[in-house]
Amino acid sequence: MANRHGEFIWYQLMTSDADEAAGFYGAVLGWRVRSADGSAGGYRIFGTGDADVGGFMAISADGACADMRPGWLGYIGVDDVDATAAEIVRAGGAQHVPPTDIPGVGRFAMVSDPQGAAFYVMRGAVDGTSTAFAPARTGHCHWNELATSDQAAALAFYTRLFGWEKGEAMPMGDMGDYQFITHYGERLGAMMTRRAGGPPPAWTFYFGVEDIEA
């Protein structure tokens, strides 16, 4: 895969009802749905135009994802999945699914940062460049936002692991700064401090639409 280390390359929805999710996102975002080639676990793909932007599957009652809440997870492309997963653990993060090969797709690991926000790291095996994150294209992800319990620690973690850089910051009063993140000169998203008593640390992803009111 031609994407550079530290780029978001895929998005995945874990859901309690895959059929309902297919209908919902098809209606709201205009995404088409197809089954993943050779998938034995019911994995399906969201696509728009001539590009795939993410995948989705139902949460099984057993296995590594049994305790997972419905939600979206991002995949960050890396040069070496095994080395990056090991470094994440050394840096205080956790490994939930060890480095694993998906034949014809790539190698991945499911991890979380030291504050508990989950994500994947992956090295794709296919040719070409992922455009799942493409801020100028409707239907693709436009923004990656982390709500964390320790913004300074999270910023240090991600910048060291993925080469991200600290950009400008937008003050948000009692909530502190909304800290923009850049990568190779492009804004990829931001970090903010989670609200006390709110959801646990997690990534949120913004997908582009043609008409926000509609």
N, C-alpha and C positions, 0 to 999 in steps of 0.2 A: 504493500500500500504506500502511496506517495505522500500521504499526510505526514506532517512533521511532529516530532515528539512534543506532547503537551496540547495538541489540538483535540477538540471534541469531535468525535467521528460517528457517533451513533446515539440514539435515545431509545429507551425501552420502558414500556408500560407494564407493570405487574397489576393485574386486575382480578376482581372477584367474579367477573362475568365478561368473558371475551366477546361474546356475540353482542351484548349491549354496548361494549366499548367500540366495536367496529361500527355500529350504527351511529353512535354519538359523534365520534370524530369524523365520520364520513359526512354527517349533516353540518357540523360546525366548521370544519376545516376543509371539507371537500376531498379528504384523503380517500384514495382507493385502497382496497385490501386484497391481499393474496396470501396463500400459504407459502411458507418458506420451503425451498427445494430440499427434499430429503429429510424434513423435520419429522421426528417421531413424537415430539412432545406438544404438538398443537401450536407451535410457534408461527405467528403470522406477521406480515410486513405491511406497514403503512407507506404509501407512496403518493407523490404529487408530480404532475407533469411527466418528465422522463426520468425522475430520480426517486430512489427510496430514501426515506427520512428517519425511519425508526421501526421498531418491532413491538409486539405485545403478546402476552400469554397469560393464561389463568394461573393464579397462585394455587399450587397443589397443597393437599392436606398434610403431606409429609415431605421430607427432604430439607435442603438448606434454606428454602424460602418459606417454610411452613408458618413462621411467626411474622412474616412481612406484612405490612399494611399495604393496601392498594396505593400506587403512586408511580412516579417516573424516576428513572435512574439514567445517568449519563455515562457514556463510554469515553474515556480519554485515551487517545492513541499514544503509544510509547514505543521506543526502539527495542526494548527487551522486557517482556512481561515478567519473567522470573526475577530479574534483578530489581525491577521497580517494586514488585510486590514485597520482596524481602526488605527493601529500603523503607517502604511504608511501615512495616512492622517495627523496624529498628527506630523509626521516628516517632513511635507511640501510637500508630494506627493499628488496625486489625485486619486480618485476612479471613473472609467468610467462605469463599470458594477458592481453592488453590489453583495455580496456573493449569489450565485445561485446554486441550486442543479441540476445535470443532472442524472436522475434515472439510477442506475446501473453503473455509471461512476465515479461520485465524485462531490465535491463542489468546485466552482472556483469564482474568482473575477478578473476583468480586471482593472489594476491600472497603474500609471506611477510614476517615481521617481521625486524628486523636480526639476530636470533639464528638465523633459518632456519626457524621454524615456519610452515607454509603454512596459508592460509585463503582464503576468498572474501569480496569485498565485493559487495553487490547492492542495486539499487533495483527492487523488484517493480512490475510494471505492472498487476497485478490488484487489484480492490477487496478490502477486508476486511483482517483482521489475522492474521498467521501465529501459530499456537499450537504450532509445532514445539517451542519451549522453553516448557514449562508444568510447573513443579515439583509441582503438585498433581494432575496427571492421569497415570494409569497409561499406559504405552506411549509417552509423550512424553519428551523430554530433560529431566532434572532437574538436571544439573550440567555445567559447562564448566570443564575443568581444563587449565592450561598447565604443562608441564614445560619449563624454559628454562635456558640456560647462564648467564644474567645477569638475575636477578630484578629488580633495581633498574632496569636499563635497559628491560626489558620492561614493567614497571609504568608507567614514564614514557611510553613509546611508546603504549601502549593507552589510558591515561587522557587523553593529549593528543588522540589521533585520534578516540576514540569517546565521550569524556565519562564514562568509567568512573571510579569513586572507590575509593580505598584503604580497606578496611574493617578489621576486627579481624584479628589474626594468631594462629596456633596454633603454638607452638614444637615442632619435631620433632628436637631433639637436634643431631647432627652435620649433618643435612640442612638446618638453618636453619628459617626460618618457613614455615608454610603460610599464605600471604597471601590472605585473602578479598577478593573484588572485588564492589562493589555498583554498581547503575545505577538511578537514580531511586528510591533507597531499598530496592531489592530485591537480595538476593544472587544473582548470576548464576553464580558459580563461584569459582575460586581459582588462584593461581600458586604454583609450587614450584620449587626448584632440582633439575635433573635429576641422577641418580646418575652419578658419574664412570664412564666405560666402558659406560654404558647406552645406550638408544636416543637418537637425536638429538633436539633440541628439537621438540616437537609438542604439539598439542591432543589431549585425550582427552575423550570425552563419555559421560555416565552416563544410561542410559535406565531409567525407572521400571517396576517390576514389582509384582505383587500379593503374591508370595510369594518371598522371596529364596532360601530353601532349595530350593524346587521349581525 
